[in-house]
Amino acid sequence: MVYRRYGGPEVLEPAELPEPKTHVDSVLVRVRAAALNPADLAMQAGALDGAVDTYFPAIPGWDIAGVVERPGLATPEFSAGDEVVGYVRSDVQRAHGGLAELVAADVRTLVRKPRTMSFAQASALPLAGLTAYQAVVHTLGVERGRTLLVHGAAGGVGSLAVQIARSRGARVIGTVSPRDHGYLRTLGAEPVAYGHGAADRVRDLVPEGVDTVLDTVGGGVLTATAQAAAPGARVASLVDIGVPGVAPVFCRMDHADLTALLELAEADKLHIRIGATYPLARAADAQRALAAGETPGKIVIEIG
């Protein structure tokens, strides 16, 4: 699926393109599943046109899981038939993304897929998982003895952050809608209803205040719940970038981090909630569902 101009789901269209070319250190992957992310919609809409070059037709999608079709001459890590997971974000937008049968991927963007994970589950992990892992582990330094407050704890990044923090022995409190309280408890976290009075509800659970906070929601939620944090608490946000005292969180491909995520999943300490799957031909419908924000869990395109 490609887009030949900026826009919403309506600009997606099927296309027959030549097989992607591979260099000595890249791998040709036959994609079995590709997950959607809000960043895909933003890029396709041209939100980053001032910062990222786009060459049409462009193929959206950064998160893939599939099978090595042909390894490069300088990629001894992989052989034909190996099952892999990749975060194939490029510095430019072009005919390179995951919503395709074949993708040429730099070997540094790939890790082996655990046999215990389906292709759909594996494809849903890279961007959201790396974001959550890097926020929890590297930015906030969450470990045993700490208490983490996650705003938007039932979302794609939030739910993974909860599980990563729990795997490290931390106590986790999450703000969610009432319908997600049960789900959050299954992840080992303590749910708190978001909205007016959330800070008081957190303080009821942690009178001394939480010492780490991860915001995946934005919209002033950190200001509204500031009193829930202890003095000197570490605070990070995916959304409210540039706020004094708040560390920004971005996602970057890191082979060790992605491997650690997959090891957690293989050890049954990290679970991916798949909200819906679509065939490639219905990618526009999948994007509409993502934009509507009503699907609980990741949306995945299954290919082949």
Helices and strands as residue ranges (DSSP letters): E 2-3, G 9-11, E 12-13, E 26-35, H 38-44, E 63-70, E 83-87, E 102-106, G 107-109, E 110-112, H 119-123, H 126-133, I 134-139, E 147-151, H 156-167, E 171-176, G 178-180, H 181-186, E 190-193, H 198-205, E 210-215, H 221-224, G 226-228, E 229-237, E 247-248, H 255-266, E 274-279, G 280-282, H 283-292, E 298-302
